Amino acid sequence: MTSRSLRAAAAGLAFALTAPAAQAQQVDVGAPAPPPDTAEAAPDSSQGDTQRRPRTPIARARDTSPSALIGDTQSTPPAGLIGDWQKIRTRLGERGIGVTARYASESGYNVAGGTRKLFRETGQLDAGVLLDLDKLVGLTGGAFQATVTWRRGRNLTADAGIDALQQVQEVYGRGQTVRVTQLWYEQRLGPAVEVKLGRTNPGEDFAVFSCHFMNLSFCGAQPGNLVGDYWQNWPIGQWGARVRVDLPRDLYVAGGVYEINPRNLDNGFFIARFKGATGVLIPVELGWTRGGEGNGGNVGSYKVGGWIGTADGDDVLLDGTRRPSVVTGLSPLQHSSRYGVYATMQQQLTGTAKDGKALTGLSMYANVTQADRATSVTDNQVALGLFYKGLVPAVPGDVLGLGVARTNVNGRAATADRLVPGTPVRHAEYAAEVYYSIHPADWLELRPNLQYIHHPGGIREAADVGVLGMKAAITL
């Protein structure tokens, strides 16, 4: 890593450490509500969320961090397919050891669009252990998380010639291989400060959003959907550090430093990379939550943030002489930094809430991200949508989800397209998805969905795409 990158990393961490202090709570308005006969035991809202860990039986005194992939640590998880066999999970939980495993599957058939009609299934198996260090060794507020993921299957977007900017099966990608996704240590320092170190990724802690939908436009931290070559979401693990400070009035501020290393994208199993870094990613975020524990009212979450990456990036249009590289054939102009800003909100509009969670009624969300126009081929994305819980009273935990999104191709990249005869000019891609989620059993979640993509790949001449899909998850 260069001395410039190290100085930038130190500056980013210093900013986060000197921020004032506090309390806040992560919100997911699209998560299934607990069934009425288990008022104190919420089901696993991350069961079908492929970028979050299922919850474990560990209960920490107060864990409000967005990176807490165990979900709501103040509620017990579902029993899973094997249940509490021989009381093994209970015994482990009493000792501070939480073990989870889950398989998430995404199947789709393109009923319209693409070059041919195909059915494809892809999935992810993840297994993890969370150690409550307070119970294990008496270290109050400490936790250690290790997670291994295995992705497998086929990609409908590529195989059927859909060629969309955002994949119709979000769980596919980043190599169909086994990865160490999480290997981090987290520590509360007093009532207001939380620090995390180890193998992690920025999408766990910044611009956090659920992955209930199957289309990538509505899944995970939005910056990673636009500039995924250096902002890497789940399942990629990279060296990183994050400091979060809770502020009065349910505000919080967070800052982090993450290694940018292209070798983290290599296929094949490895625990960590210690060489090959090209820079660091430094995100910061300010957030506010409402309707938290003890506050009453409807649940809401509002976040704004930004980032800068110190790794060099190619200009999308110009070469080193500041002429179009597609014309001259010369290497692209290099930029010494890359950057962007984002905003994300979730707000419950109707219905009931308890302990910071929406139980019934209508909620909305909006995610907006803008990346720099010098180096980003896709430079902005807007996603809006609704969740409705309790649509069918006889179906506990049901959720209806609706999302619409626009992913824009940088106008400078479109200019490069126009300079190459016969090349389709890219503009913007529009995606929509509707799903209905049910829980036939505590350990099973099913989400049939329908997707519609207008101008796939941002190409106006391309035929619109329709996909019938099924997202399913089994918690063991």
C-alpha positions in Angstrom: 0.0 0.0 0.0 1.4 3.5 -0.9 2.3 6.1 1.7 -0.5 8.3 0.2 -3.0 5.5 0.9 -1.8 5.0 4.4 -2.1 8.8 5.2 -5.6 8.8 3.8 -6.5 5.7 5.9 -5.2 7.4 9.0 -7.1 10.6 8.3 -10.4 8.7 7.7 -10.0 6.7 10.9 -9.1 9.8 12.9 -12.2 11.5 11.7 -14.4 8.7 12.9 -12.6 8.4 16.2 -13.1 12.1 17.0 -16.8 12.2 16.3 -19.1 12.9 19.3 -21.0 10.2 21.1 -24.4 8.1 21.2 -27.3 5.6 20.3 -29.1 4.4 17.2 -30.9 1.4 15.8 -30.8 -0.4 12.4 -34.1 -0.5 10.6 -35.4 -3.0 8.0 -39.0 -2.1 7.2 -39.2 -5.0 4.7 -38.5 -7.8 7.2 -41.3 -10.2 8.0 -43.2 -9.4 11.2 -43.3 -11.9 14.1 -46.3 -14.2 14.2 -48.9 -13.2 16.8 -48.2 -16.2 19.0 -44.6 -15.3 19.5 -44.7 -11.7 20.6 -41.3 -11.8 22.1 -39.6 -14.0 19.5 -39.3 -12.4 16.1 -38.7 -14.7 13.1 -35.4 -14.4 11.2 -35.9 -11.3 9.1 -32.6 -12.0 7.3 -33.6 -15.6 6.3 -34.0 -14.8 2.6 -31.6 -11.8 2.7 -28.5 -13.1 1.0 -26.2 -10.3 2.2 -27.0 -10.7 5.8 -26.3 -13.5 8.3 -29.3 -15.3 9.8 -29.7 -14.5 13.5 -27.9 -16.6 16.2 -29.1 -17.3 19.7 -26.6 -14.9 21.3 -28.2 -11.9 23.0 -25.9 -9.0 23.7 -26.7 -6.2 26.1 -27.2 -3.7 23.3 -26.1 -4.2 19.7 -27.3 -1.4 17.5 -24.7 -1.6 14.8 -25.7 -1.8 11.1 -23.1 -4.5 10.7 -24.9 -6.8 13.2 -25.8 -9.4 10.7 -27.5 -11.5 13.4 -30.4 -9.1 13.0 -32.3 -8.2 16.2 -30.2 -9.6 19.1 -32.9 -8.8 21.6 -35.2 -11.4 20.0 -34.7 -15.1 19.6 -34.2 -16.7 16.2 -36.4 -19.3 14.5 -35.6 -22.9 15.4 -34.4 -23.8 11.9 -34.9 -27.1 10.0 -33.2 -29.3 12.6 -34.6 -27.3 15.5 -32.9 -27.3 18.9 -31.8 -31.0 18.5 -30.7 -32.5 21.7 -30.7 -28.9 23.2 -27.4 -28.4 21.4 -28.2 -24.8 20.3 -29.5 -23.9 23.8 -26.3 -25.2 25.4 -24.0 -23.4 22.9 -26.0 -20.2 23.3 -25.7 -20.3 27.1 -21.9 -20.5 26.6 -21.9 -17.6 24.1 -21.6 -19.5 20.9 -24.1 -19.0 18.1 -24.1 -21.2 15.0 -26.1 -20.7 11.9 -26.4 -22.2 8.4 -28.7 -21.3 5.5 -29.2 -22.1 1.8 -30.8 -19.3 -0.3 -31.9 -20.2 -3.8 -33.0 -17.9 -6.7 -34.7 -19.4 -9.7 -35.9 -17.5 -12.8 -37.4 -18.0 -16.3 -37.4 -15.2 -18.8 -40.9 -15.2 -20.3 -40.0 -12.2 -22.5 -36.8 -10.7 -23.9 -33.3 -12.0 -24.1 -31.9 -14.1 -27.0 -33.5 -17.3 -25.8 -35.9 -18.5 -23.1 -34.2 -20.3 -20.3 -34.7 -21.5 -16.7 -31.7 -21.0 -14.4 -31.2 -21.6 -10.6 -28.4 -20.2 -8.5 -27.8 -20.2 -4.8 -25.7 -19.5 -1.8 -24.8 -21.6 1.2 -23.5 -19.7 4.2 -22.4 -21.0 7.6 -21.2 -18.9 10.4 -20.4 -18.7 14.1 -20.8 -15.7 16.4 -19.0 -15.7 19.7 -20.3 -13.6 22.5 -17.0 -12.7 24.2 -18.8 -11.5 27.3 -20.1 -15.0 28.0 -17.0 -16.8 26.8 -14.2 -14.8 28.4 -15.8 -12.0 30.3 -15.1 -9.3 27.7 -18.2 -7.1 28.0 -19.5 -5.8 24.6 -17.1 -8.0 22.5 -18.1 -10.3 19.7 -16.3 -12.3 17.0 -18.0 -13.3 13.7 -16.7 -15.8 11.2 -18.7 -16.7 8.0 -18.0 -18.9 5.0 -20.1 -18.6 1.9 -20.3 -20.9 -1.2 -22.0 -19.7 -4.3 -23.1 -22.1 -7.1 -25.4 -22.3 -10.1 -26.0 -20.6 -13.4 -26.6 -16.9 -14.4 -29.9 -16.3 -16.2 -28.8 -12.7 -17.1 -25.8 -14.0 -19.2 -27.1 -17.4 -20.4 -30.4 -16.0 -21.8 -28.7 -13.0 -23.4 -30.6 -10.5 -21.2 -27.4 -8.5 -20.7 -28.9 -6.2 -18.1 -26.9 -3.7 -16.1 -28.3 -5.2 -12.9 -28.6 -8.9 -12.6 -32.0 -10.5 -12.3 -30.5 -13.0 -9.7 -28.6 -10.9 -7.3 -27.1 -13.9 -5.5 -25.1 -14.8 -8.6 -21.7 -13.4 -9.0 -18.3 -12.6 -7.5 -17.1 -16.1 -8.5 -19.0 -19.3 -8.0 -16.6 -20.4 -5.2 -16.1 -20.8 -1.5 -15.1 -17.6 0.3 -14.3 -16.4 3.8 -16.8 -13.5 3.9 -16.5 -12.4 7.5 -13.7 -12.8 10.0 -14.1 -9.8 12.3 -13.9 -8.6 15.9 -16.4 -6.0 17.2 -16.2 -4.2 20.5 -18.4 -1.7 22.3 -16.5 1.0 24.1 -18.9 2.4 26.7 -22.5 3.1 25.8 -21.8 5.1 22.7 -18.8 3.9 20.7 -18.4 0.6 18.7 -15.3 -0.5 16.8 -15.0 -3.3 14.2 -11.8 -4.8 12.8 -11.0 -7.7 10.5 -12.2 -9.2 7.2 -15.5 -7.5 6.4 -16.9 -5.3 3.6 -18.2 -1.7 3.4 -21.7 -2.9 2.5 -22.1 -4.3 6.0 -21.7 -0.9 7.6 -22.5 1.9 5.1 -25.5 2.5 2.8 -26.9 -0.7 4.4 -30.1 -1.9 2.8 -31.8 -5.3 2.8 -31.7 -7.9 0.1 -35.4 -9.1 0.0 -35.8 -8.5 -3.7 -34.2 -10.8 -6.4 -33.2 -8.0 -8.8 -29.8 -6.5 -7.9 -31.2 -3.0 -8.3 -33.0 -3.4 -4.9 -30.4 -5.4 -3.1 -27.6 -4.4 -0.7 -25.6 -1.3 -0.4 -26.3 0.7 -3.6 -22.8 2.1 -4.2 -21.5 -1.5 -4.7 -24.1 -2.0 -7.5 -22.5 1.0 -9.4 -18.8 0.8 -8.7 -18.4 -2.8 -7.6 -14.8 -2.9 -8.8 -13.7 -1.1 -5.7 -16.7 -0.9 -3.4 -17.3 -4.6 -2.8 -20.4 -5.9 -1.1 -21.2 -9.4 0.2 -19.8 -12.1 -0.2 -16.4 -10.4 -0.7 -14.3 -10.0 2.4 -11.5 -7.4 2.7 -9.4 -5.9 5.5 -11.3 -3.1 7.1 -12.0 -1.1 10.2 -15.2 0.8 11.2 -16.0 3.2 14.1 -19.6 4.0 14.9 -20.6 6.6 17.5 -24.1 7.0 18.8 -25.3 10.6 19.2 -28.2 12.2 21.2 -31.7 12.2 19.6 -31.2 8.8 17.9 -28.5 10.1 15.6 -25.2 8.3 14.8 -22.0 8.9 12.8 -19.8 6.3 11.4 -16.5 6.2 9.5 -14.4 3.4 8.0 -11.3 2.4 6.1 -11.3 -0.6 3.8 -8.6 -2.1 1.7 -9.0 -2.0 -2.1 -7.3 -5.1 -3.4 -8.3 -6.7 -6.8 -7.0 -10.0 -5.6 -9.9 -10.2 -3.2 -12.0 -11.0 -6.3 -9.9 -14.1 -7.3 -11.7 -17.4 -7.5 -10.5 -20.2 -5.3 -10.6 -20.5 -1.5 -8.3 -18.3 0.5 -8.6 -16.9 4.1 -7.0 -13.5 3.4 -4.8 -11.5 1.1 -1.8 -9.7 2.5 -0.4 -8.3 -0.8 -1.8 -6.6 -3.8 -3.6 -3.6 -2.3 -3.9 -0.6 -4.6 -5.5 1.9 -2.2 -8.2 2.3 0.4 -11.9 3.1 0.5 -13.0 5.7 3.1 -16.8 6.0 3.6 -18.5 8.2 6.2 -22.2 8.2 7.2 -24.6 10.2 9.3 -27.9 8.6 10.2 -31.1 9.1 12.2 -33.7 6.6 13.3 -37.1 7.1 14.7 -39.5 4.8 16.5 -36.8 2.9 18.3 -37.1 0.9 21.4 -39.2 2.7 24.0 -39.9 5.7 21.6 -43.2 4.4 20.0 -44.5 5.7 16.7 -43.8 4.5 13.3 -40.3 3.1 12.5 -38.0 5.1 10.2 -34.4 5.4 9.2 -32.6 8.2 7.3 -28.9 8.1 6.2 -26.6 10.3 4.1 -23.0 9.4 3.3 -20.2 9.6 0.9 -16.9 7.9 0.1 -13.5 8.4 -1.5 -11.3 5.7 -2.9 -7.6 6.3 -3.3 -6.9 3.6 -5.9 -6.3 4.8 -9.5 -9.2 4.6 -11.9 -9.5 4.7 -15.7 -11.3 7.6 -17.3 -14.4 6.3 -19.1 -13.8 8.5 -22.2 -10.3 10.1 -22.5 -6.8 8.8 -22.9 -3.6 10.4 -21.5 -3.6 13.0 -24.2 -7.2 13.9 -23.3 -8.6 12.5 -26.6 -11.2 9.7 -26.8 -9.3 6.5 -26.1 -11.7 4.4 -28.3 -10.5 6.5 -31.2 -6.7 6.7 -30.4 -6.3 3.2 -29.0 -4.1 4.7 -26.2 -4.4 3.8 -22.5 -7.1 5.6 -20.6 -6.3 8.7 -18.6 -5.7 7.8 -14.9 -7.4 9.5 -12.0 -5.8 9.2 -8.5 -9.1 9.1 -6.6 -12.8 8.1 -7.1 -15.7 9.2 -5.0 -19.5 9.4 -4.6 -22.4 10.3 -2.3 -25.6 8.5 -1.3 -28.8 8.8 0.6 -31.1 6.1 1.8 -34.4 6.2 3.8 -37.0 3.7 5.1 -40.2 4.9 6.7 -43.3 3.1 8.1 -46.4 4.9 7.0 -49.2 2.9 8.6 -49.8 0.0 10.9 -48.2 -1.0 14.2 -44.7 -1.2 15.5 -42.9 -2.6 18.5 -39.3 -2.3 19.8 -38.2 -0.5 16.6 -39.8 -2.9 14.2 -42.7 -2.5 11.8 -45.2 -5.3 12.6 -48.1 -4.4 10.2 -49.0 -1.9 7.6 -47.4 0.1 4.7 -43.8 1.2 4.6 -41.7 2.9 1.9 -38.0 3.1 1.0 -35.8 5.2 -1.3 -32.1 4.8 -2.2 -30.2 7.3 -4.3 -26.5 7.1 -5.2 -24.2 9.3 -7.4 -20.7 8.2 -8.3 -18.1 10.4 -10.0 -18.5 10.8 -13.7 -14.8 10.6 -14.6 -14.4 6.9 -13.8 -17.8 5.3 -13.3 -19.5 3.7 -16.3 -22.8 3.5 -14.4 -22.8 6.7 -12.4 -26.1 7.0 -10.6 -29.0 4.8 -9.5 -32.4 5.6 -7.9 -34.6 2.9 -6.3 -38.0 3.4 -4.8 -40.5 1.0 -3.4 -43.1 -0.1 -0.9 -43.6 -3.0 1.6 -46.9 -4.0 3.0 -47.1 -6.4 6.0 -50.2 -8.3 7.0 -51.9 -8.3 3.6 -53.5 -11.6 4.3 -54.3 -11.9 8.1 -54.4 -15.7 7.8 -50.8 -15.9 6.6 -48.4 -14.9 9.5 -45.4 -13.0 8.5 -46.4 -12.3 4.9 -44.9 -9.3 3.1 -45.8 -7.8 -0.3 -42.8 -5.9 -1.8 -42.7 -3.6 -4.8 -39.7 -1.8 -6.3 -38.9 0.4 -9.3 -35.4 1.6 -10.2 -33.4 3.5 -12.8 -29.7 2.7 -13.4 -28.0 5.4 -15.5 -25.0 4.9 -17.9 -22.6 7.8 -17.6 -23.1 10.3 -20.5 -19.4 10.3 -21.1 -19.4 6.5 -21.6 -22.3 7.0 -24.0 -20.2 9.5 -25.9 -17.5 6.8 -26.3 -20.2 4.4 -27.6 -21.2 6.9 -30.4 -17.6 7.2 -31.5 -17.4 3.5 -32.4 -19.5 2.7 -35.6 -22.1 0.0 -35.1 -21.9 0.1 -31.2 -25.3 0.5 -29.5 -25.4 3.6 -27.4 -26.2 3.0 -23.7 -28.5 5.3 -21.8 -30.4 4.1 -18.7 -32.0 0.8 -17.6 -35.3 0.7 -15.8 -36.3 -2.2 -13.5 -39.4 -3.2 -11.6 -40.1 -6.1 -9.3 -43.1 -7.3 -7.2 -42.9 -10.2 -4.8 -45.0 -11.9 -2.1 -43.2 -13.5 0.8 -44.6 -16.2 3.0 -43.3 -18.5 5.8 -44.8 -21.9 5.5 -42.6 -22.9 8.4 -40.2 -21.1 10.7 -37.2 -22.5 8.8 -38.6 -21.9 5.3 -39.3 -18.7 3.3 -40.7 -18.5 -0.2 -40.9 -15.3 -2.3 -42.4 -15.7 -5.8 -41.7 -12.6 -7.8 -42.1 -11.0 -11.2 -39.5 -8.7 -12.8 -39.8 -6.3 -15.7 -36.8 -4.6 -17.3 -37.1 -1.7 -19.8 -34.1 -0.9 -22.0 -31.9 -3.8 -20.6 -28.2 -2.8 -20.6 -29.4 0.8 -21.1 -29.9 0.1 -24.8 -33.1 1.6 -26.1 -33.3 -0.8 -29.1 -33.2 -3.9 -26.8 -36.4 -5.8 -26.2 -38.0 -5.5 -22.8 -37.5 -8.4 -20.4 -39.9 -10.2 -18.2 -38.8 -12.8 -15.6 -40.8 -15.1 -13.4 -38.8 -15.9 -10.3 -38.7 -17.7 -7.0 -36.5 -16.7 -4.1 -36.4 -19.3 -1.3 -34.4 -19.8 1.8 -33.9 -22.7 4.2 -32.4 -22.0 7.6 -30.8 -25.1 9.2 
